[in-house]
Amino acid sequence: MSIETARAFFMWCTILNGALLILSSLICACAGEWIHRMHGRWFPIPREAFNVAIYSFLGLMKIIVLMFNLVPFIALSIAG
């Protein structure tokens, strides 16, 4: 696999995962109560604990997107 192919792969991974992260954040910001009610049917969880879980999930997803998609793309862009 060439550097250009790997760079294109990581570029598209970054774009798609970044868009998914933004979409998830917007859905949680705009429809948080609806999401809590929907998941509350399956798991009895207080709203405060749900907020912590969602915030932790979005933070972890952001770190994963940055470390496993954006950083390799930048490194390949510098190297290539």
N, CA, C and O of each residue as an XYZ file, in Angstrom:
320
protein
N       0.850     -1.166      0.000
C       0.000      0.000      0.000
C       0.899      1.234      0.000
O       1.858      1.321      0.767
N       0.581      2.160     -0.851
C       1.396      3.370     -0.940
C       0.964      4.383      0.121
O      -0.106      4.273      0.718
N       1.826      5.363      0.331
C       1.514      6.424      1.304
C       0.292      7.208      0.860
O      -0.522      7.608      1.692
N       0.155      7.431     -0.430
C      -0.998      8.185     -0.938
C      -2.310      7.446     -0.681
O      -3.315      8.066     -0.334
N      -2.302      6.133     -0.850
C      -3.499      5.337     -0.591
C      -3.852      5.364      0.893
O      -5.015      5.539      1.257
N      -2.853      5.192      1.741
C      -3.091      5.231      3.185
C      -3.561      6.609      3.625
O      -4.438      6.731      4.481
N      -2.970      7.651      3.032
C      -3.378      9.018      3.377
C      -4.823      9.266      2.974
O      -5.582      9.868      3.733
N      -5.211      8.813      1.793
C      -6.600      8.970      1.349
C      -7.548      8.190      2.252
O      -8.638      8.664      2.572
N      -7.133      6.996      2.664
C      -7.942      6.190      3.578
C      -8.175      6.920      4.888
O      -9.313      7.030      5.342
N      -7.099      7.425      5.507
C      -7.241      8.117      6.788
C      -7.982      9.448      6.641
O      -8.654      9.888      7.574
N      -7.864     10.083      5.491
C      -8.618     11.317      5.264
C     -10.116     11.022      5.287
O     -10.879     11.720      5.955
N     -10.536      9.990      4.557
C     -11.958      9.658      4.530
C     -12.447      9.117      5.867
O     -13.587      9.373      6.257
N     -11.604      8.375      6.571
C     -11.966      7.923      7.919
C     -12.187      9.110      8.842
O     -13.139      9.126      9.622
N     -11.311     10.103      8.754
C     -11.442     11.300      9.584
C     -12.714     12.059      9.240
O     -13.431     12.500     10.138
N     -12.999     12.214      7.967
C     -14.207     12.942      7.551
C     -15.465     12.221      8.022
O     -16.352     12.836      8.612
N     -15.540     10.926      7.763
C     -16.745     10.171      8.129
C     -16.927     10.067      9.643
O     -18.032     10.267     10.146
N     -15.862      9.760     10.365
C     -15.973      9.655     11.820
C     -16.194     11.017     12.470
O     -16.905     11.114     13.471
N     -15.595     12.071     11.914
C     -15.851     13.414     12.425
C     -17.293     13.826     12.217
O     -17.903     14.434     13.097
N     -17.846     13.497     11.052
C     -19.259     13.803     10.793
C     -20.164     13.019     11.736
O     -21.158     13.553     12.227
N     -19.830     11.769     11.989
C     -20.607     10.961     12.930
C     -20.529     11.526     14.342
O     -21.525     11.531     15.065
N     -19.357     11.998     14.738
C     -19.193     12.614     16.056
C     -20.018     13.892     16.163
O     -20.681     14.114     17.176
N     -19.986     14.729     15.138
C     -20.769     15.965     15.148
C     -22.259     15.653     15.176
O     -23.012     16.285     15.918
N     -22.689     14.684     14.375
C     -24.096     14.300     14.361
C     -24.531     13.765     15.717
O     -25.605     14.118     16.202
N     -23.721     12.924     16.331
C     -24.043     12.389     17.659
C     -24.141     13.504     18.694
O     -25.040     13.501     19.536
N     -23.220     14.448     18.629
C     -23.245     15.571     19.572
C     -24.489     16.427     19.390
O     -25.115     16.837     20.367
N     -24.847     16.696     18.143
C     -26.050     17.487     17.882
C     -27.312     16.770     18.332
O     -28.207     17.388     18.909
N     -27.390     15.481     18.074
C     -28.562     14.717     18.511
C     -28.666     14.724     20.025
O     -29.755     14.901     20.571
N     -27.549     14.535     20.707
C     -27.576     14.548     22.177
C     -27.912     15.927     22.724
O     -28.582     16.042     23.750
N     -27.453     16.972     22.049
C     -27.730     18.331     22.513
C     -29.184     18.721     22.267
O     -29.801     19.384     23.101
N     -29.730     18.311     21.126
C     -31.078     18.747     20.755
C     -32.171     17.795     21.224
O     -33.295     18.228     21.478
N     -31.864     16.518     21.341
C     -32.893     15.539     21.674
C     -32.475     14.675     22.860
O     -32.777     13.482     22.899
N     -31.785     15.270     23.820
C     -31.285     14.521     24.971
C     -32.377     13.890     25.798
O     -32.241     12.754     26.252
N     -33.457     14.614     25.997
C     -34.564     14.084     26.805
C     -35.221     12.897     26.103
O     -35.565     11.905     26.745
N     -35.392     12.998     24.808
C     -35.992     11.899     24.049
C     -35.109     10.655     24.112
O     -35.609      9.542     24.275
N     -33.802     10.843     23.985
C     -32.870      9.718     24.055
C     -32.913      9.091     25.443
O     -32.885      7.868     25.576
N     -32.982      9.930     26.479
C     -33.059      9.405     27.847
C     -34.335      8.606     28.048
O     -34.297      7.537     28.658
N     -35.466      9.097     27.551
C     -36.733      8.357     27.678
C     -36.666      7.031     26.926
O     -37.131      6.005     27.424
N     -36.083      7.053     25.720
C     -35.999      5.839     24.922
C     -35.140      4.784     25.623
O     -35.531      3.620     25.704
N     -33.980      5.187     26.126
C     -33.116      4.238     26.816
C     -33.643      3.903     28.208
O     -33.345      2.836     28.745
N     -34.419      4.804     28.789
C     -35.006      4.548     30.100
C     -35.999      3.405     30.090
O     -36.267      2.802     31.129
N     -36.547      3.103     28.926
C     -37.444      1.946     28.816
C     -36.685      0.643     29.006
O     -37.239     -0.326     29.526
N     -35.434      0.608     28.595
C     -34.633     -0.610     28.685
C     -33.812     -0.663     29.966
O     -33.695     -1.716     30.593
N     -33.245      0.473     30.350
C     -32.354      0.525     31.509
C     -32.821      1.625     32.458
O     -32.852      2.792     32.067
N     -33.180      1.286     33.685
C     -33.579      2.332     34.630
C     -32.352      3.105     35.116
O     -31.625      2.640     35.994
N     -32.132      4.273     34.546
C     -30.948      5.071     34.872
C     -31.399      6.508     35.142
O     -32.175      7.067     34.368
N     -30.917      7.109     36.234
C     -31.279      8.509     36.501
C     -30.709      9.446     35.432
O     -29.718      9.132     34.773
N     -31.350     10.586     35.279
C     -30.942     11.544     34.249
C     -29.495     12.002     34.440
O     -28.763     12.153     33.462
N     -29.077     12.223     35.681
C     -27.713     12.690     35.941
C     -26.688     11.649     35.502
O     -25.676     12.000     34.896
N     -26.935     10.380     35.798
C     -26.022      9.315     35.395
C     -26.019      9.166     33.870
O     -24.982      8.883     33.271
N     -27.171      9.356     33.257
C     -27.261      9.292     31.797
C     -26.435     10.403     31.160
O     -25.736     10.177     30.173
N     -26.518     11.602     31.727
C     -25.727     12.726     31.207
C     -24.226     12.433     31.286
O     -23.478     12.727     30.354
N     -23.803     11.859     32.394
C     -22.388     11.509     32.554
C     -21.987     10.454     31.537
O     -20.910     10.542     30.947
N     -22.837      9.461     31.323
C     -22.525      8.390     30.361
C     -22.420      8.944     28.944
O     -21.491      8.599     28.214
N     -23.362      9.796     28.550
C     -23.335     10.365     27.198
C     -22.115     11.269     27.031
O     -21.437     11.213     26.005
N     -21.834     12.098     28.031
C     -20.681     12.994     27.960
C     -19.384     12.186     27.864
O     -18.482     12.543     27.106
N     -19.295     11.106     28.628
C     -18.106     10.243     28.582
C     -17.980      9.564     27.228
O     -16.883      9.471     26.677
N     -19.101      9.088     26.690
C     -19.083      8.444     25.377
C     -18.597      9.411     24.300
O     -17.744      9.053     23.488
N     -19.131     10.626     24.286
C     -18.729     11.601     23.270
C     -17.265     12.003     23.430
O     -16.562     12.192     22.437
N     -16.806     12.132     24.665
C     -15.394     12.454     24.903
C     -14.471     11.339     24.442
O     -13.443     11.600     23.818
N     -14.835     10.092     24.747
C     -14.028      8.958     24.310
C     -14.030      8.845     22.795
O     -12.997      8.563     22.188
N     -15.186      9.062     22.183
C     -15.262      9.000     20.726
C     -14.390     10.077     20.082
O     -13.742      9.834     19.064
N     -14.379     11.267     20.684
C     -13.543     12.351     20.154
C     -12.058     11.988     20.242
O     -11.308     12.217     19.293
N     -11.638     11.430     21.359
C     -10.237     11.035     21.515
C      -9.875      9.950     20.509
O      -8.797      9.989     19.916
N     -10.762      8.987     20.313
C     -10.493      7.901     19.369
C     -10.384      8.425     17.942
O      -9.487      8.031     17.198
N     -11.307      9.323     17.560
C     -11.253      9.895     16.211
C      -9.958     10.678     16.018
O      -9.316     10.563     14.974
N      -9.574     11.463     17.003
C      -8.346     12.244     16.884
C      -7.114     11.347     16.810
O      -6.256     11.543     15.949
N      -7.022     10.371     17.701
C      -5.806      9.563     17.796
C      -5.680      8.536     16.683
O      -4.572      8.285     16.209
N      -6.779      7.937     16.255
C      -6.694      6.853     15.293
C      -7.042      7.252     13.866
O      -6.857      6.454     12.948
N      -7.545      8.471     13.656
C      -7.869      8.918     12.305
C      -7.096     10.168     11.917
O      -6.405     10.181     10.898
N      -7.207     11.222     12.723
C      -6.605     12.495     12.353
C      -5.077     12.480     12.478
O      -4.379     12.957     11.584
N      -4.561     11.939     13.574
C      -3.107     11.927     13.768
C      -2.395     11.120     12.675
O      -1.396     11.600     12.139
N      -2.868      9.907     12.320
C      -2.194      9.216     11.202
C      -2.305      9.968      9.878
O      -1.371      9.953      9.076
N      -3.441     10.625      9.645
C      -3.588     11.406      8.418
C      -2.573     12.545      8.379
O      -1.943     12.774      7.346
N      -2.408     13.254      9.484
C      -1.447     14.363      9.536
C      -0.029     13.825      9.376
O       0.779     14.410      8.655
N       0.277     12.708     10.047
C       1.624     12.123      9.938
C       1.937     11.691      8.513
O       3.048     11.905      8.028
N       0.967     11.085      7.843
C       1.187     10.674      6.455
C       1.267     11.870      5.515
O       1.978     11.830      4.511
N       0.541     12.928      5.840
C       0.608     14.139      5.024
C       1.974     14.794      5.144
O       2.513     15.294      4.156
N       2.536     14.795      6.346
C       3.874     15.354      6.558
C       4.932     14.463      5.897
O       5.860     14.962      5.261
N       4.786     13.150      6.051
C       5.788     12.220      5.507
C       5.736     12.132      3.980
O       6.755     11.920      3.323
N       4.527     12.300      3.429
C       4.400     12.123      1.986
C       4.530     13.416      1.283
O       4.449     13.463      0.056
